[in-house]
């Protein structure tokens, strides 16, 4: 789903060369155990829950997100 460097950071492949932006839609069910690998990056990451719910770990703090958030 995404590439990780040796330091655990994500190798982000931007959609536009002139502007560092990446838009991606995915299902948690596409990941083993419904969990993406733990990773980090310097970019801002926005998450929107289309349906269902998820728990999101941000620097050790787990946030529960619901549909529409």
N, C-alpha and C positions, 0 to 999 in steps of 0.2 A: 504494500500500500504506500509506503514511503521509505526512503533510504536513510539509514542512520550512519553517522560517522563514528570513529572509534571512541570519541569522547561523549557519545550519547546524544549529540546534537543532530537535528534533522537536516538532511541535505535538501533544501527547498528548491524546487524547480519552478521558477516564476512563469506565469502565463504570458507576460509581456517583457521583452528585454529592456524597454525604456522605463518601465515602472514596476517596482518590486511588489507584485500582487499575485496571489494564487487563490483561486476559488475551487473548492472541491466539495462534492457531495458523496457521502458514503453511509453505509449501514454498519452499526456495531456488530451485527451478525456476520459480517464479512471477516471479522477478526477472531482468532482462536479465543475461546472463553469470553467472547464479547468484550475484549479489552485490547486496545491499541498498545503497542509497546511504549513504555515510559521514555520520554524524550524531551528535549528542550530546544529553543531557538530564540534568537533576539527579536524576531518579528512579533507583532501583535496577532493574536489568534482569536477570532470570533466564532462562537458556536451557536447554532440555532437548532432547537429540537422540533422537527417536523411532526413526529408522532412518538408515543411512548415516553420513556424517561431514561435518564442515565446518571451515573455518579461520575464526577469529573475531578481528578486529583490535580490540584494546583499547588506545587511546592509543598506537598505534604498535607494540605488542607483539602478535604473532600467536600465538594459542593454537589447537592442534588439538583438536577435540572429536569423540568417537566415539559410536556408538549407546549409549544408557544413561547417558551423562554429562550 
